[in-house]
Amino acid sequence: MTLLEIILCIFIPPVAVFMRKGAGKDLFINLVLWILLLGVGGVIHAFWLLSRKE
């Protein structure tokens, strides 16, 4: 995870997810969490998603 991705995870999680995973189910899930949980859910999901080893 780069410094740019960490900063984006904190401030704009959907952009960080889009940069790593593209437009797909992960981005949709992150957008929903970000909107419904006032940002906190999106931040947690983005950090979890970007820190996973694939």
Helices and strands as residue ranges (DSSP letters): H 3-11, H 13-21, H 25-36, H 40-51
